Amino acid sequence: MQGAIARVCMVVVAAILNHPLLFPNENTTIPEQDDELLTRMKEHQEKLEAEQKRLEQEISQTETALISDQDSYSWYFWSTLCLVIFFTIEVCRQDIMPTEIPDSMEDEDGDFNAEYISAKTVALDKSVLSNFCKTRFHSFIHESVRVREFIEGFADDLLEALRSVCNRESDLEVEDFVGLGSMFESWRVSKPPTCDLIVPFTPPRPFRFQFQLWCDPSAEIPLDLQGCGRIKLLKPGGNGTDCLCGSANLGDDMLCLLHNKNEGEKLEEHTLVELLCEKNTSYLSKDQIMRWFQISMSKAWGQISHKYDFELAFRNLDFPGALKIRFRSGKSVVLNITPAVQFEDTDAFLVSHFPSDTSNSSDTHWQLSLTVYEKNLLKHLGKKLPANSCHVHCLQIVSFLHKKQTALTGRSAFSNYHIKTALLHLLLSKRPTMWQAQNLDDRLRDLLSFLQQSLEEKRLYHVVVGNPRIPVEVLVPKIIRTAEPINLFRPLVLQRDVYAKMEEHFQEMVNMLSTDCY
């Protein structure tokens, strides 16, 4: 019996070794001059088949004896072991076979074809780049100053009208706006000019906000919502209030110096929890806030529209502050006013949405904006750079390519925020002397290479959160400075379609730069 088992094992091994799929397909072609070898292989295969049939007959004859034999369990064990070995070898063979590489990335020789261009080796002409920056971006400098002055004056007037139409006893209180983005950071690249403003608001007294950031151990924030937080609206007399009149019975003879007798009744009639929070919760709802903001903005514009000789229209009804100003001359200005909540006494804000990002579908998870700290970081690092440094031109060129590619093939998940984040990482890691004006081509290649590698690895960390390289002078809050770093490209790991379009979008940008099509 042991001899029969040994012969079965030899047949299995021989069958595996002679399996036609064991070898790559490209090695199956046999030249015509090897006909003799082919004949011998066929004869060998026939002998193996005959031996296999003989063994099958021998095994069938001894099957009855094996059932009654005491070693029958050993027979089943060795048969099972042979089968397991066979499948293990087959699985390993499939794993070690080389996978096919898409034609868009590599050719048959293993080299990248013309459709893929490494950003490290892209050919750039210093004089062409310098002349492009002068002719394309220089004219925006003085125009941007005038646009900023106009927008700041108009925004002040609009917000003042917004405060006048709000009920001071029951509505949210609107604070002064904060200007962000390329217009306020002096790297605008295109027309029409776009101005991004965030407008903080606070609840009327005695209501107040309580924050739960993703980096707070006690907060239950899902992993796919890193960088977000929830805002809890605390009611008078509820948990956390500073006044006892709502939580204790002070008697008819006691008078609260903070609240009059009828204030509690007014708040119950027009409760902010029902109007501004998600149903059956006390967490601030983005949809409710945006609805309130849009209605209030429309009323405010109705109060001051007679003072201005232009048309104001909503560009997107889903985003209440997505406005467009059209002048009689035909010129226009895009204005994004986003409602936000200031995080405690810092310059961090929890915003309802980012104009370029719609991935957060949760109604109670607000995205944390650290753009003020990023603007301060860019300004702080700029003071250490040489005169006429090339860092702004690098940012402008890549942003211009991104906008042009978007106009050609449509929007993707790639944004100017990713470009600015990559530039800030490079500014923190390279010596200031490396950013001289004559190094524009080298630093532009570095920026593109950094983005290309980040896309390939699906990893681009937030420049402020958990970054020990941030200078102390930027005054980043401790809870943000000590938090775990956030990977901005983390969603791309699962969203394959989004990642493929994003990578194709970026590759076309590099191709455009390499062919001087900008």
LUMKOLVEX-824934 format. One record per residue (C-alpha): residue number from 1; residue in one letter; x, y, z. Coordinates in Angstrom, 2 decimals. Layout:
BEGIN
REC  resi  resn       c1       c2       c3
REC   NUM     a        X        Y        Z
...
% end
This chain:
BEGIN
REC  resi  resn       c1       c2       c3
REC     1     m     0.00     0.00     0.00
REC     2     q     2.82     2.39     0.82
REC     3     g     4.30     1.72    -2.59
REC     4     a     0.97     2.60    -4.19
REC     5     i     0.82     5.85    -2.21
REC     6     a     4.35     6.73    -3.28
REC     7     r     3.47     6.12    -6.92
REC     8     v     0.35     8.29    -6.59
REC     9     c     2.46    11.13    -5.16
REC    10     m     4.91    10.79    -8.03
REC    11     v     2.07    11.00   -10.55
REC    12     v     0.64    14.11    -8.85
REC    13     v     4.05    15.79    -8.82
REC    14     a     4.64    14.85   -12.44
REC    15     a     1.23    16.23   -13.41
REC    16     i     1.94    19.51   -11.64
REC    17     l     5.35    19.90   -13.21
REC    18     n     3.95    19.14   -16.63
REC    19     h     0.89    21.38   -16.17
REC    20     p     0.78    23.71   -19.20
REC    21     l    -0.35    26.71   -17.08
REC    22     l     2.70    26.42   -14.84
REC    23     f     4.72    28.41   -17.36
REC    24     p     4.02    31.97   -18.54
REC    25     n     2.11    32.28   -21.77
REC    26     e     4.93    34.01   -23.55
REC    27     n     7.14    30.88   -23.18
REC    28     t     4.66    28.45   -24.74
REC    29     t     5.67    29.20   -28.31
REC    30     i     8.05    26.50   -29.63
REC    31     p    10.14    27.15   -32.74
REC    32     e     9.54    25.01   -35.81
REC    33     q    13.05    23.47   -35.66
REC    34     d    12.16    21.84   -32.29
REC    35     d     9.64    19.38   -33.77
REC    36     e    11.71    16.46   -32.51
REC    37     l    11.54    17.85   -28.97
REC    38     l     7.79    18.28   -29.31
REC    39     t     7.44    14.63   -30.40
REC    40     r     9.41    13.40   -27.40
REC    41     m     7.26    15.50   -25.06
REC    42     k     4.09    14.01   -26.53
REC    43     e     5.49    10.47   -26.09
REC    44     h     6.41    11.30   -22.51
REC    45     q     2.91    12.62   -21.88
REC    46     e     1.37     9.41   -23.32
REC    47     k     3.53     7.30   -21.02
REC    48     l     2.41     9.36   -18.03
REC    49     e    -1.22     8.93   -18.99
REC    50     a    -0.77     5.16   -19.36
REC    51     e     0.97     4.95   -15.98
REC    52     q    -1.83     7.00   -14.42
REC    53     k    -4.49     4.62   -15.83
REC    54     r    -2.57     1.58   -14.54
REC    55     l    -2.33     3.09   -11.07
REC    56     e    -6.04     3.91   -11.07
REC    57     q    -6.85     0.28   -11.88
REC    58     e    -4.52    -0.95    -9.12
REC    59     i    -6.05     1.43    -6.63
REC    60     s    -9.60     0.39    -7.55
REC    61     q    -8.65    -3.28    -7.05
REC    62     t    -7.29    -2.67    -3.59
REC    63     e   -10.04    -0.27    -2.50
REC    64     t   -12.14    -3.02    -0.82
REC    65     a    -9.15    -4.27     1.12
REC    66     l    -8.22    -0.80     2.25
REC    67     i   -11.67    -0.16     3.76
REC    68     s   -11.29    -3.06     6.14
REC    69     d    -7.65    -2.45     6.82
REC    70     q    -6.59    -0.88    10.12
REC    71     d    -4.51     1.70     8.26
REC    72     s    -7.50     3.04     6.28
REC    73     y    -7.32     6.36     8.14
REC    74     s    -3.68     6.73     7.13
REC    75     w    -4.72     6.29     3.48
REC    76     y    -7.27     9.08     3.75
REC    77     f    -4.71    11.26     5.52
REC    78     w    -2.09    10.83     2.81
REC    79     s    -4.66    11.36     0.05
REC    80     t    -5.88    14.57     1.66
REC    81     l    -2.31    15.74     2.18
REC    82     c    -1.51    15.18    -1.51
REC    83     l    -4.61    17.14    -2.50
REC    84     v    -3.70    20.02    -0.16
REC    85     i    -0.15    20.09    -1.57
REC    86     f    -1.52    20.17    -5.09
REC    87     f    -3.80    23.12    -4.43
REC    88     t    -1.11    24.95    -2.44
REC    89     i     1.30    24.71    -5.34
REC    90     e    -1.38    25.89    -7.75
REC    91     v    -2.24    28.91    -5.58
REC    92     c     1.42    29.83    -5.12
REC    93     r     1.96    29.49    -8.84
REC    94     q    -0.83    31.98    -9.50
REC    95     d     0.60    34.43    -6.95
REC    96     i     4.11    34.45    -8.39
REC    97     m     2.98    34.87   -11.98
REC    98     p     3.71    38.40   -13.17
REC    99     t     0.63    40.67   -13.30
REC   100     e    -0.19    42.59   -16.41
REC   101     i     0.65    46.30   -16.32
REC   102     p    -1.84    48.63   -18.03
REC   103     d    -0.77    49.81   -21.45
REC   104     s    -1.17    53.42   -20.37
REC   105     m     1.71    53.01   -17.89
REC   106     e     4.23    50.51   -19.35
REC   107     d     5.03    48.98   -22.69
REC   108     e     6.19    45.42   -23.46
REC   109     d     9.80    46.21   -22.57
REC   110     g     8.83    47.43   -19.11
REC   111     d     9.49    51.09   -19.85
REC   112     f     6.98    53.85   -19.37
REC   113     n     5.41    54.92   -22.62
REC   114     a     4.80    58.39   -23.90
REC   115     e     1.51    58.85   -22.00
REC   116     y     3.26    58.74   -18.63
REC   117     i     5.80    61.43   -17.84
REC   118     s     7.71    61.55   -14.60
REC   119     a     7.59    65.02   -13.06
REC   120     k    11.24    64.65   -12.03
REC   121     t    12.41    64.52   -15.63
REC   122     v    10.04    66.98   -17.28
REC   123     a    11.94    69.50   -19.41
REC   124     l    11.42    73.13   -18.38
REC   125     d    12.76    76.35   -19.83
REC   126     k    13.56    79.02   -17.24
REC   127     s    13.08    81.94   -19.61
REC   128     v     9.74    80.61   -20.87
REC   129     l     8.48    80.07   -17.31
REC   130     s     9.63    83.49   -16.17
REC   131     n     8.07    85.24   -19.14
REC   132     f     4.83    83.30   -18.64
REC   133     c     4.58    84.41   -15.01
REC   134     k     5.19    88.06   -15.91
REC   135     t     2.64    88.16   -18.70
REC   136     r     0.01    85.98   -17.05
REC   137     f     0.05    86.83   -13.34
REC   138     h     1.65    90.26   -13.01
REC   139     s    -1.51    92.07   -14.14
REC   140     f    -3.48    90.46   -11.31
REC   141     i    -1.50    92.19    -8.57
REC   142     h    -3.05    95.66    -8.77
REC   143     e    -6.46    94.35    -9.85
REC   144     s    -6.60    92.02    -6.88
REC   145     v    -6.00    94.91    -4.49
REC   146     r    -8.96    96.83    -5.93
REC   147     v   -11.20    93.74    -5.86
REC   148     r   -10.31    93.01    -2.23
REC   149     e   -11.12    96.57    -1.18
REC   150     f   -14.48    96.42    -2.95
REC   151     i   -15.37    92.99    -1.51
REC   152     e   -14.40    93.99     2.02
REC   153     g   -16.61    97.08     1.85
REC   154     f   -19.52    95.19     0.31
REC   155     a   -19.23    92.31     2.80
REC   156     d   -19.26    94.72     5.75
REC   157     d   -22.39    96.38     4.39
REC   158     l   -24.09    93.03     3.67
REC   159     l   -23.33    91.59     7.12
REC   160     e   -24.54    94.74     8.83
REC   161     a   -27.83    94.39     6.94
REC   162     l   -27.88    90.72     7.94
REC   163     r   -27.64    91.66    11.60
REC   164     s   -30.51    94.12    11.22
REC   165     v   -32.90    91.51     9.78
REC   166     c   -32.07    88.95    12.49
REC   167     n   -33.97    88.74    15.74
REC   168     r   -31.40    89.63    18.37
REC   169     e   -33.21    87.62    21.06
REC   170     s   -33.64    84.35    19.16
REC   171     d   -31.45    84.36    16.02
REC   172     l   -27.78    83.58    15.65
REC   173     e   -25.40    86.49    16.06
REC   174     v   -23.16    87.21    13.07
REC   175     e   -19.51    88.13    13.62
REC   176     d   -17.04    89.87    11.27
REC   177     f   -15.92    87.95     8.18
REC   178     v   -12.47    86.40     7.62
REC   179     g   -10.93    86.53     4.12
REC   180     l    -9.19    83.38     2.83
REC   181     g    -7.96    81.78    -0.36
REC   182     s    -5.76    82.89    -3.24
REC   183     m    -7.25    86.40    -3.41
REC   184     f    -6.28    87.19     0.18
REC   185     e    -2.99    85.24     0.02
REC   186     s    -1.77    87.06    -3.13
REC   187     w    -1.49    84.13    -5.53
REC   188     r    -4.55    84.58    -7.70
REC   189     v    -4.19    82.86   -11.10
REC   190     s    -7.34    83.33   -13.16
REC   191     k   -10.45    85.30   -14.06
REC   192     p   -13.03    86.06   -12.85
REC   193     p   -11.61    86.91    -9.42
REC   194     t   -12.83    84.61    -6.65
REC   195     c   -13.11    85.74    -3.03
REC   196     d   -13.63    83.27    -0.19
REC   197     l   -15.04    84.56     3.09
REC   198     i   -16.07    82.70     6.21
REC   199     v   -18.63    84.32     8.50
REC   200     p   -18.57    83.10    12.13
REC   201     f   -21.78    83.13    14.12
REC   202     t   -22.59    82.60    17.77
REC   203     p   -25.82    81.64    19.57
REC   204     p   -27.77    84.27    21.48
REC   205     r   -27.33    84.34    25.20
REC   206     p   -27.74    82.27    27.30
REC   207     f   -27.19    79.53    24.68
REC   208     r   -23.64    78.39    23.98
REC   209     f   -21.72    75.87    21.88
REC   210     q   -19.82    72.80    23.04
REC   211     f   -17.28    71.22    20.66
REC   212     q   -16.34    67.61    19.99
REC   213     l   -13.33    67.32    17.67
REC   214     w   -12.21    64.09    16.05
REC   215     c    -8.93    64.21    18.01
REC   216     d   -10.75    64.34    21.35
REC   217     p   -10.59    60.84    22.93
REC   218     s   -14.11    61.23    24.31
REC   219     a   -15.61    62.14    20.91
REC   220     e   -17.13    59.37    18.82
REC   221     i   -16.05    60.53    15.35
REC   222     p   -15.76    57.87    12.59
REC   223     l   -12.33    57.32    11.05
REC   224     d   -13.51    58.47     7.64
REC   225     l   -14.42    61.86     9.15
REC   226     q   -10.99    62.82    10.44
REC   227     g   -10.60    66.58    10.58
REC   228     c   -14.27    67.05    11.50
REC   229     g   -16.12    67.90    14.67
REC   230     r   -19.60    68.18    16.09
REC   231     i   -21.14    71.27    17.65
REC   232     k   -23.56    70.80    20.51
REC   233     l   -26.02    73.54    21.35
REC   234     l   -26.52    73.77    25.09
REC   235     k   -29.89    75.04    26.24
REC   236     p   -30.42    77.39    29.20
REC   237     g   -30.59    75.37    32.35
REC   238     g   -29.26    72.33    30.51
REC   239     n   -26.01    70.53    31.04
REC   240     g   -23.16    72.97    31.24
REC   241     t   -25.09    76.22    31.71
REC   242     d   -23.54    78.90    33.91
REC   243     c   -26.85    80.08    35.29
REC   244     l   -28.92    78.32    37.98
REC   245     c   -32.26    79.92    37.10
REC   246     g   -33.04    77.28    34.53
REC   247     s   -32.04    74.28    36.62
REC   248     a   -33.16    75.22    40.12
REC   249     n   -36.34    76.56    41.68
REC   250     l   -35.32    79.91    43.13
REC   251     g   -38.83    80.87    44.27
REC   252     d   -41.07    83.76    43.27
REC   253     d   -39.18    86.29    45.35
REC   254     m   -35.81    85.59    43.72
REC   255     l   -34.74    87.59    40.68
REC   256     c   -32.08    86.46    38.19
REC   257     l   -29.84    89.36    37.15
REC   258     l   -28.97    87.68    33.82
REC   259     h   -32.45    86.76    32.63
REC   260     n   -35.82    88.40    33.03
REC   261     k   -38.93    86.49    34.01
REC   262     n   -40.32    86.06    30.50
REC   263     e   -37.07    85.13    28.76
REC   264     g   -37.45    81.42    29.40
REC   265     e   -40.95    81.49    27.91
REC   266     k   -39.71    83.26    24.76
REC   267     l   -36.95    80.72    24.28
REC   268     e   -39.38    77.84    24.70
REC   269     e   -41.67    79.32    22.02
REC   270     h   -38.85    79.83    19.55
REC   271     t   -36.29    77.23    20.56
REC   272     l   -33.04    77.22    18.64
REC   273     v   -32.65    73.50    19.18
REC   274     e   -35.65    72.75    16.99
REC   275     l   -34.72    75.29    14.33
REC   276     l   -30.98    74.74    14.00
REC   277     c   -30.20    71.21    15.20
REC   278     e   -30.67    67.79    13.67
REC   279     k   -33.99    66.21    14.54
REC   280     n   -34.13    64.68    18.01
REC   281     t   -30.57    65.81    18.79
REC   282     s   -28.85    68.90    20.13
REC   283     y   -26.10    68.83    17.48
REC   284     l   -25.97    71.71    15.02
REC   285     s   -27.25    70.73    11.57
REC   286     k   -25.38    72.00     8.51
REC   287     d   -28.52    71.86     6.38
REC   288     q   -30.53    73.84     8.90
REC   289     i   -27.80    76.44     9.29
REC   290     m   -27.40    76.85     5.53
REC   291     r   -31.16    77.22     5.10
REC   292     w   -31.25    79.91     7.79
REC   293     f   -28.21    81.60     6.27
REC   294     q   -29.65    81.65     2.74
REC   295     i   -32.96    83.15     3.86
REC   296     s   -31.18    85.75     5.98
REC   297     m   -28.80    86.64     3.14
REC   298     s   -31.69    87.17     0.74
REC   299     k   -33.40    89.49     3.23
REC   300     a   -30.17    91.38     3.86
REC   301     w   -29.54    91.93     0.13
REC   302     g   -33.09    93.23    -0.20
REC   303     q   -32.25    95.87     2.40
REC   304     i   -29.19    97.28     0.56
REC   305     s   -29.69    96.36    -3.12
REC   306     h   -30.80    99.90    -3.98
REC   307     k   -27.33   101.19    -3.01
REC   308     y   -25.44    99.11    -5.59
REC   309     d   -25.49    99.21    -9.35
REC   310     f   -24.90    95.53   -10.01
REC   311     e   -26.75    92.21    -9.95
REC   312     l   -26.26    89.65    -7.17
REC   313     a   -27.27    86.04    -7.88
REC   314     f   -26.93    82.69    -6.12
REC   315     r   -24.68    80.39    -8.19
REC   316     n   -25.60    77.21    -6.33
REC   317     l   -28.72    76.78    -4.21
REC   318     d   -27.07    73.93    -2.28
REC   319     f   -24.45    76.37    -0.95
REC   320     p   -26.13    79.48     0.49
REC   321     g   -23.14    81.77     0.17
REC   322     a   -22.15    80.87    -3.41
REC   323     l   -22.78    84.27    -4.97
REC   324     k   -21.87    86.01    -8.22
REC   325     i   -21.71    89.76    -8.71
REC   326     r   -22.37    90.93   -12.27
REC   327     f   -21.56    94.53   -13.21
REC   328     r   -23.09    96.47   -16.08
REC   329     s   -19.72    96.42   -17.84
REC   330     g   -19.95    92.63   -18.15
REC   331     k   -17.28    91.91   -15.56
REC   332     s   -18.06    89.66   -12.62
REC   333     v   -16.73    88.62    -9.23
REC   334     v   -17.31    85.22    -7.64
REC   335     l   -18.01    85.44    -3.92
REC   336     n   -18.14    82.45    -1.58
REC   337     i   -19.51    83.32     1.87
REC   338     t   -19.49    80.30     4.14
REC   339     p   -21.14    80.18     7.58
REC   340     a   -18.79    78.90    10.28
REC   341     v   -18.36    78.52    14.02
REC   342     q   -15.17    79.70    15.70
REC   343     f   -13.52    76.96    17.74
REC   344     e   -13.30    78.38    21.25
REC   345     d   -10.92    81.37    21.28
REC   346     t    -8.65    80.21    18.43
REC   347     d    -8.36    81.03    14.72
REC   348     a    -9.70    77.59    13.80
REC   349     f   -13.21    77.39    12.38
REC   350     l   -15.73    74.61    11.90
REC   351     v   -17.32    75.33     8.52
REC   352     s   -20.48    73.96     6.97
REC   353     h   -18.70    73.03     3.73
REC   354     f   -15.68    73.75     1.56
REC   355     p   -16.52    75.10    -1.92
REC   356     s   -14.26    72.49    -3.56
REC   357     d   -15.19    69.53    -1.37
REC   358     t   -18.56    67.79    -1.17
REC   359     s   -17.34    64.42     0.20
REC   360     n   -18.64    64.98     3.75
REC   361     s   -22.29    64.00     3.63
REC   362     s   -22.84    63.89     7.39
REC   363     d   -25.24    66.61     8.52
REC   364     t   -23.75    67.05    12.00
REC   365     h   -20.03    66.70    11.29
REC   366     w   -18.49    70.06    10.45
REC   367     q   -15.13    70.30     8.72
REC   368     l   -12.31    72.03    10.56
REC   369     s   -10.71    74.88     8.65
REC   370     l    -7.16    75.84     9.65
REC   371     t    -6.72    78.16     6.68
REC   372     v    -5.91    81.14     8.90
REC   373     y    -2.94    79.26    10.35
REC   374     e    -1.91    78.14     6.86
REC   375     k    -2.03    81.77     5.67
REC   376     n     0.05    82.84     8.68
REC   377     l     2.51    80.00     8.01
REC   378     l     2.91    81.03     4.37
REC   379     k     3.49    84.63     5.46
REC   380     h     5.94    83.58     8.20
REC   381     l     8.01    81.39     5.86
REC   382     g     7.93    84.05     3.16
REC   383     k     9.78    86.49     5.42
REC   384     k    12.79    84.12     5.52
REC   385     l    12.94    83.57     1.76
REC   386     p    15.15    85.62    -0.56
REC   387     a    13.76    88.65    -2.39
REC   388     n    11.64    87.74    -5.42
REC   389     s    11.56    84.10    -4.36
REC   390     c     9.93    81.63    -6.75
REC   391     h     7.55    79.89    -4.31
REC   392     v     4.51    81.97    -5.28
REC   393     h     5.15    81.44    -9.00
REC   394     c     5.39    77.66    -8.42
REC   395     l     2.01    77.73    -6.72
REC   396     q     0.52    79.89    -9.44
REC   397     i     1.78    77.78   -12.36
REC   398     v     0.50    74.46   -10.97
REC   399     s    -2.81    76.04    -9.97
REC   400     f    -3.16    77.52   -13.45
REC   401     l    -2.52    74.10   -15.03
REC   402     h    -5.12    72.58   -12.72
REC   403     k    -7.75    75.16   -13.68
REC   404     k    -7.03    74.76   -17.39
REC   405     q    -7.23    70.97   -17.18
REC   406     t   -10.50    71.25   -15.25
REC   407     a   -11.93    73.36   -18.05
REC   408     l   -10.91    70.67   -20.57
REC   409     t   -11.96    67.43   -18.83
REC   410     g   -14.19    68.51   -15.94
REC   411     r   -13.74    68.58   -12.18
REC   412     s   -11.90    65.95   -10.19
REC   413     a   -11.10    65.48    -6.51
REC   414     f    -7.78    67.26    -7.06
REC   415     s    -7.87    70.86    -5.78
REC   416     n    -5.79    73.97    -5.22
REC   417     y    -5.77    73.10    -1.53
REC   418     h    -3.69    69.98    -2.28
REC   419     i    -1.25    72.11    -4.29
REC   420     k    -0.87    74.68    -1.50
REC   421     t    -0.43    71.91     1.08
REC   422     a     2.37    70.34    -0.98
REC   423     l     4.10    73.72    -1.37
REC   424     l     3.99    74.38     2.38
REC   425     h     5.56    70.96     3.04
REC   426     l     8.38    71.83     0.64
REC   427     l     8.89    75.25     2.20
REC   428     l     9.26    73.59     5.59
REC   429     s    11.73    70.97     4.35
REC   430     k    14.02    72.99     2.02
REC   431     r    16.50    75.72     2.84
REC   432     p    15.30    79.28     2.13
REC   433     t    18.24    79.87    -0.26
REC   434     m    16.91    77.15    -2.56
REC   435     w    13.90    79.31    -3.48
REC   436     q    15.74    81.99    -5.39
REC   437     a    14.12    83.30    -8.58
REC   438     q    16.62    81.50   -10.85
REC   439     n    15.61    78.15    -9.30
REC   440     l    12.02    78.34   -10.56
REC   441     d    12.35    75.31   -12.86
REC   442     d    13.93    73.10   -10.18
REC   443     r    11.41    74.02    -7.48
REC   444     l     8.52    73.58    -9.93
REC   445     r     9.77    70.07   -10.67
REC   446     d    10.02    69.43    -6.92
REC   447     l     6.43    70.54    -6.38
REC   448     l     5.11    68.39    -9.22
REC   449     s     7.20    65.41    -8.10
REC   450     f     5.92    65.77    -4.53
REC   451     l     2.32    65.76    -5.75
REC   452     q     2.95    62.87    -8.13
REC   453     q     4.53    60.75    -5.43
REC   454     s     1.74    61.64    -2.99
REC   455     l    -0.82    60.47    -5.52
REC   456     e     1.04    57.22    -6.18
REC   457     e     1.28    56.51    -2.45
REC   458     k    -2.21    57.93    -1.76
REC   459     r    -0.72    59.89     1.11
REC   460     l    -0.66    63.68     1.60
REC   461     y    -0.63    64.85     5.20
REC   462     h    -2.29    68.01     6.43
REC   463     v     0.44    70.57     6.87
REC   464     v    -0.77    71.92    10.24
REC   465     v    -2.32    68.97    12.09
REC   466     g     0.26    66.97    14.04
REC   467     n     3.23    68.51    12.25
REC   468     p     6.20    69.12    14.60
REC   469     r     7.90    71.33    11.96
REC   470     i     5.37    74.12    12.33
REC   471     p     7.12    77.15    13.89
REC   472     v     5.97    78.17    17.36
REC   473     e     5.30    81.68    16.06
REC   474     v     2.30    80.43    14.05
REC   475     l     0.51    79.75    17.39
REC   476     v    -1.27    76.54    16.42
REC   477     p    -3.52    75.32    19.30
REC   478     k    -2.07    72.45    21.31
REC   479     i    -4.99    70.11    20.59
REC   480     i    -4.29    70.51    16.85
REC   481     r    -0.50    70.50    17.13
REC   482     t    -0.42    67.24    19.12
REC   483     a    -3.14    65.40    17.17
REC   484     e    -2.41    62.46    14.87
REC   485     p    -1.55    63.62    11.33
REC   486     i    -4.42    63.59     8.83
REC   487     n    -3.95    61.99     5.42
REC   488     l    -5.85    64.14     2.93
REC   489     f    -5.68    61.34     0.33
REC   490     r    -7.01    58.64     2.67
REC   491     p   -10.44    58.46     0.94
REC   492     l    -8.69    57.57    -2.34
REC   493     v    -7.76    54.15    -0.95
REC   494     l   -11.34    52.94    -1.30
REC   495     q   -12.69    55.31    -3.96
REC   496     r   -10.94    53.76    -6.96
REC   497     d   -12.91    55.65    -9.60
REC   498     v   -12.21    58.97    -7.90
REC   499     y    -8.53    58.08    -7.59
REC   500     a    -8.24    57.03   -11.25
REC   501     k    -9.79    60.28   -12.47
REC   502     m    -7.65    62.32   -10.09
REC   503     e    -4.44    60.61   -11.24
REC   504     e    -5.37    61.02   -14.90
REC   505     h    -6.17    64.68   -14.27
REC   506     f    -2.76    65.30   -12.73
REC   507     q    -0.92    63.37   -15.44
REC   508     e    -2.55    65.52   -18.11
REC   509     m    -1.34    68.59   -16.21
REC   510     v     2.24    67.30   -16.37
REC   511     n     1.85    66.47   -20.06
REC   512     m     0.56    69.98   -20.70
REC   513     l     3.58    71.48   -18.98
REC   514     s     6.06    69.24   -20.81
REC   515     t     4.66    70.25   -24.22
REC   516     d     4.56    73.99   -23.41
REC   517     c     0.79    74.04   -23.98
REC   518     y     0.17    76.40   -21.08
% end
